């Protein structure tokens, strides 16, 4: 997870470039999610829940200034208690990202929504990650995960992918003047290199398959027809018995 020194990276020109786009995406993603409880895991110094209409909003992380201090692999929330869960760059900085997703599935209510952000290894950011190495600090000291791999994990856990997007097509140059010069790459990337953004977003909904017994309709339709001959035979026997009884009396 991030330390205080890593959090300072978001104050750099490149960090501000990333934060502006991520904040815009999360603002849109959380605005139409309703419920009672919302939790953001990681990056506690950034409020990605600011545009949420859910009344109870909590920030959870290992470090301050989180309201709840906990490891994302072991969330201190009841099962099926959250309507919205955000994981901004949590998976790539976890020792067991699959366990983090497993915990996310556990704490989400049925039809609850998960929104996450991750660094894309198949991008210019991914190339910089390979060249710079972990000694360059955040975000290059994380393990960038392929979006297809994360989607596969979600499917296995019963989390249905409901949407996604990418951003940050510009190379990760930490100079404001160069970032301004290369701003044309953002709309061009969305059009020509859709899977090459430095950051991907995924939204997923927890689906719970319930068992509903459906009675076959043919039973109700066929049963009267099956019983009809027996009823006719019984009625004929009663009529014959009555006629025999009357003849004896006469």
N, C-alpha and C positions, 0 to 999 in steps of 0.2 A: 504493500500500500504506500501511498504518498507520505513523505515526511514534510516538515515545514520548509526545508530547502527545496524540495521538489515543487511545492505549491508556488514558490516564487517564480517558477518557469512560466506560469501563466501571465506574469507581468511583462514578459519580453514581447517584442513585436510579433514573433511567431506564435507565442502563446495567446496573445490577444486576437490574432487572426483566427486561431482555432476556436477560442472561447466564444467569439461573436457568432460564428456559424452554429456551434453546438447549442448555445443558449437559444437561438432562434428556433432550432428544430425542437428542442424539448418544450419550449413555450407552446408550440402548436400541438405537440403530441399529448400533453397533459391537460389541455384546456377542455377536451370533450370527454374526459373520463370522470365518472361520478361514483360516489361511494362515501365511506366514512373514514378510512385509514389509508394514508399514503406514506411510503418510506423511500428515501434516497440513500443508497449505500455508496460510500466513497465520496471523495472530493467535498468534504464538509464545508469548505470555505466558499463554495459556489452553490447558489440556490437554484437548482434546476426545477424545483417545485413551485417557484414563485407565481406561476400562472395557473396553478391548479385550483379547482373549486372545492376540492375535498377539505373538510374542516380540520381534520387532524393530520398534520404534516410533520414528519420526523426525519432528522438526519442521523444516519448510523455509520460509524467508521471506527477504525482502530485508534485514530488520533483525534485530538481536539481540532476545531471546536464542535465536534459532534455532540448531539444531545444524548445519544446512546452509543457507548463504546463497546464494540463487539467485532469479532472476526466474521467476515462475510460467509465463511464456510459453516458457521454455527450461529445463525441468527436467533436472537432471544425473543422471538415472537411466536405466538400460538399458531398452530397449523390452521390454514384456511381463515386467516384473520385480516389480510391486506387486500385492498381493492386496486392499488397501484404500487408498483415497485420499479425504481430506477437503478440501473447499474452502469454509471458512466465510467468507462475504462477500469472496471474492476476485474474482469476475467484475465486480461493480459498481465496483471500484477498479482495474481493469486497462484499459490503453489498447486492448487487443484481446482481449476476453473469448472470442471464438470460437477464437482461437489457444490460450488457456488450456485450453479443453475439448479441443482437438485434441491437446495435450500429455498431458492426462489419459487420453485414449483410447490414446495411444501407449504410455504406461508401464504401463498396467493389463494384467494377465494375462487370457487368455480366462476368462470368468465372474468376473473381478474386479469389485469393487463401488466405486462412486463415491457419496459423500454430500456434498451442498452445501447451503448456506444463502444466501438472498438477501433483500434488502429489496423489498417488494412496492409498485410504484408505484400500484396500484389499491387504496389503503387510506388510512386517516387518516395513516399515516406518509408515504405518497406525497404526500398533500396538503401536509403540513408541509414536505416536501422542496421542493415547488414554491414555497411561500411564504417559506421561510427562505433558500433559496439556499445556494451553496457557501461564502459568507463566514462561515457559522455553524459551520464545521468539521465534524468527523465526527459522525454518518454522513451529513450532508446534502450533503457535497461529493462524493458518489459518483454514479454513473449507475445509477439503479434500472432493472432490466430486467424486462420482463413474463415471467411464468412460462411462458406459451405460446411465447414466442420461445426461451427456454432449452430447452424440450422439443423444439422443432423442430431446434435445433442438435444435440441429443443423437441424435435419430433419424437425421440425416444422417451422423453419425459412427459409427453402429452401436452406440450406447449405449441399451439398452432401459430405459425408465422402469419401475421396479419398486415404487415407493411414493412417498408424499409427505404433507405435513401443513402446517399453518399455526399461527401463534401471534401473540400481542401484538395483540389487538383493541382494547385501550384506546388512547386518543389519546396521543401521545408528550409527556406533560406531565412535566417534570423536577422533580416535587415528590412526596415520599413520601406525604404525607397524601392527595393527590388520587388517586394510584395505588391506595391502599388503598380509597378510596371507590368507585372505578370497577372494582373487581375482579370484579363481577358480569358485566362485559362479556366476560370470557374464555369461560365456558361458553355464554353467549348467542351469542357470535360463532361458535363451533363449530357451533351448531345452526341459526342463522338467517342468518348472513353468512359462509358457509364460505370464500369466496374473498377475504374482506376483511381477512385478518390482515396485520399490518405486516411479518411475516417468513414466508417460505415455505421449506420443506425439500423436497429431491428426492433420491431414491435411484435409481441406475441400475446396470445390469449390462452388462458388455461381452460382446456376442454375436459369435462368429466362426462364420460359415457355412462348413462344410466340405463338400467334394464327395464323395459316396459313390455309386459306380456300382452300380445295381441291375439285375441280369440278369432279363429277362422270364421268367416261369415257363412261358409257353406253349411255349418252345423245348424244354424237357425233356419236356413232355407230348405234344407233337405229333410230335417227331422219331421215336419208335418207330413211330407209326402211318404216318408217311410212308415209312419204310424197310420196313415189313412187306410190301407188295406186291412190291417188288423181291426180297426174300428168298424169297418164295414162287415167283416165276418162276425164280429161280436154282436152287432145289431141284427144281423140276419138270424143268428141263433136265438136271440131273445124273442124275435117275431115268431119263429117256428115254435118255440116253447109255449108262447102265449096261445097260438092257434091250437096246439095239441091239447092244452088245458081247457080251452073253451069247448072243443069237440067232445071231451070226456064228460063235461058237465051237461051237455045236451043229451 
